[in-house]
Amino acid sequence: MSAPHWTDAYYGALYLDSVADLLTPRLSAIEAGIVETLLALRPGGRVLDVACGHGRHALPLAARGCAVVGLDRSRDYLARAAAAARAEPLSGGAATWVRGDLRSLPFPDGAFDAAFSWYSSLFVFDDATNERCLAEAARVVRRGGRVLVQHGNPLQLAVEPEASAARTLPDGSRVEERSSWDMAQGVDRCHRRLVRPDGAVLAATAELRYYSRSEWEGLAARTGLRLAALTSTPGAAGGSLSGPGPEAPDVVALLEKST
């Protein structure tokens, strides 16, 4: 595994413990349904969940009959995913968990029918490395397969580039977050602080790259993909593949690999 990265501190207990009550089974099932529809997945389909976290999308897809491989850098997240998979039947599907690096996926060319990355997890590096990550996702998908990437909406962030929020969790912990949108670089810098009831503090800063439509078109072309649609979670859930405006909470890019 490669050298330490800011994601090690941010995407651990700090992130998961501060949003666990928001990432409900219902929300995960809705998002997994969007992934299933946009990727045109069928029972037995081979799908890669890139940066799968604790498996909240991989497991519903496996329960629908897909053969899912979840890849993540975090040992703890993968252990949680494996434990969750053991706790509930997958109804004919399968879920496998692999520890690996987004920049060099440990799979052969064309190993999957489709791949997806949800919640800003693919683009956590500089632009050249982000492009490399997308190229890796494209490489391991078969010809004619699809790749799906979801991240924050730069148009929405441009409306309110500076934001802060705080809330108290069910266990009494306090979460505080400040975010700043760098329009010139297309980077959202989010500082999150979690104060537990015993006074213990976890804190880290994320730097997430969000791409515009024109940037997505260039990314797709350079990585052997075609931008088939740019939508949002609400748009896709409603059957619309039209481009998201500033009111949309996120961007969902659907890409296709040439046959």
N, C-alpha and C positions, 0 to 999 in steps of 0.2 A: 504494500500500500504506500502511496506517495506521502510527501511531507505534510505536516499539519496545515490546516486551512481554516479560515474563519467559520466555515460551516460546522466544524467539529464542536465549537463552543455554542453556536447558535441553534443548530438542529440536533439538539440533545434533549435533556430534561427541561432546559429553558423554554424551548419552543413547545414541546409536546405537553408539558404540564400546564402551560399558560393557555392552551387552546383546546384541551381534551374535552371540555364540556361543550364546546361549540361544534366539534367534529362528530356529530351524532351519527348513528347507523343510518338514519333516514337520509341525511345529507350525503353520506358516502354512497348510498344506494342510488340516489338521484344522479350524482356525478358519474358513477360507474355506468349507469344507463346511457348517459350522454357519450361516454367513451365507446361503449358497445355499439351504439348507433352510428356514430361518425366513422368509426374504424370498420364498420360492416362486419363485425365479428360473428362467427358461427360456432356452434358446439364443436369442440376439438381444435379450434383455431389456436395457433401458437402466438402468444402475445407477450411482449416484454414491457414491464412496468419499470421505467428508468427513474431511479431515486424513489423507491417504493415506500420509504418510511416504515411505518408499522403495519403496512398491508391493507389499509382501509379501502383501497380500490381493487387491489389484486384479489382479495378474498371474495367480494361480491361477484367479480367476473369469473373466478373459478367455480363459484357456486352455480353460475349459469352455464357451466359446461366447457369453459375455455381452459386451455393448458397454459397457465400463467407462470412466468418467471419474474420474480421481483428482485431487483438489484438495488443495493444501497451500500453506502460507505460505513454506516453505523452498525456495529455489532449489536448494540442494545435494541435498536429498532428491528433488526432482523430477528432477534430472539423473541421479541414481542409478537412479530408477525407469525413466526413458527408456532408459538404457543396458542395464538388465536386460531390458527388453522387446525391444530389438534383438537380444539375445543368444540368445533362445529363441522358437520359433514359438508362436503363440497359438491354433492349431487352430480357425480359423473365427471367433474372437472378435476384439475390438479393445480397445486401451487408449489413452486420450488423457490428457495431463497438463496441468493448468491451475493457474497460480499465482493464489491468491485469498484472500479473507478470509471466515472462517466467519460473520461478522456480516452480510455482504452478498454472498450468493452470485451470481456473474456468469452466471446462467442464467435463462431465462424460466419462468413458472409452468408446472407440469406437464410439465417436460422429461424426467423420469425415471419409470420404473416403480417404482423403489425407491431408498432411500438408506441408508447405514449409516456409523457412526463407531465404531471399535474402539479400545480401550485409553485410556479417559479423556480423549480428545482434544477432545471437543465442549464440555465444561463447564470452561473454564479462566478464566472471568471472574466478575463478581459475578452474583447471581441474576437480575437483570433482563436482563443481557446474555446469560446462558446461555439464558434463555427465548427471547430474540430469535434465538439461533443455532438452537434447535430449531424455532422458527417458520419460519426460512428453509429448513431441511431439509424441513419439511412443505410449504412453498410450491412447491418445485421438483419435488415428487412428484405424479403424476397422482392424480385421485380414485380411491379404491379401492386405491391403492398402499400400500406399507409402509415404515416407518422402523425401523431397528435401532440401538440405542445400548448399548455395553458400558462399564462402569466398575467400580471397586473396590466391595467389599461393606462397607457401613457397619456391618452386624451383626458381621462378623468383626473389624473394626477396633475396635469397642467392647470386645471381649474383651481385646485387647492394644493399647491406644491409643498406647503408646510402644514403638518398636522400633528396632533398629539391626542392621546387617549389614555384612560386609566380605568381599571375596574377591579372589583374584589371577586375572587374565585370562591366556589362552594366550600373549599377547605379553609378559607380565611386568608389565603395568600393574596398579595396585591401585585397586579401587573401594571406597569407603566411603559408607554411606548411613544417615541418621537420619530417622525419620518420626515425626510427632506428629499424632494424630487429635483434631481439635477437634469434639467431639460437638455442642456448642451451635450451631455454624455449619455443621456437615456438611462440613468442609474437612480434607483430609489434606495436611499440609505436609511435603514430602520434600526434605531437603538431600542432594545427591549431590556427591561429590568424586572425581575421577579423576586419579591420579598416574601419569604415563607413565614408562617406564624411564629416559628422559633427564632426569627431574625436572620436566618441564612439568606444570602443574596446571590442570585445568578444574574449575569448581565453580559450582553454581547451586541455587536452591531453587524447587520447583514447589508450586503451590497448586491442588489438584484437588478439585472439588466432587462429592460422591457423594450421591445422593438416595434417600430411603426410599420404600417403596411408596406411602404416602399422598401424599408430595410428587410422585411420578411421576404419580399420578392427576390431581393439580391441574395439573401441567405439560402433560400431554396435553390436558386439557379446554381449557386457555387457548390452545393452539396449533393447535386444529382437528383433534386426533388422538384416538384411543381406545387406552387401554392394553389390548392384547389378551392379553399375558402378561408375567410377570416371572420369569425363570429364571436359570440360570447356565451357564457353558461346560460343566461336567461334566453338568449336568442336560439341556441341549439335546443334547449328544452322545449321551446315553443315551435320548433320546426323551421326556424329561419336561419339562413346562412349568410345574411347580409352583414356588411361590415359594422362593427360596433362603434357607436358614437360616444361622446363624453359621459353619457349617463350610464353606460355599461360598467359593471364592476370589474370586468376582466377581458382578456383577449384569448381566444382559442383558435390556434392555427392548425388547419387540416392540410396535410401535404401528401402527395402521391409520388411513388417511385416509378420511373418509366418502365414499360414492359420490354 
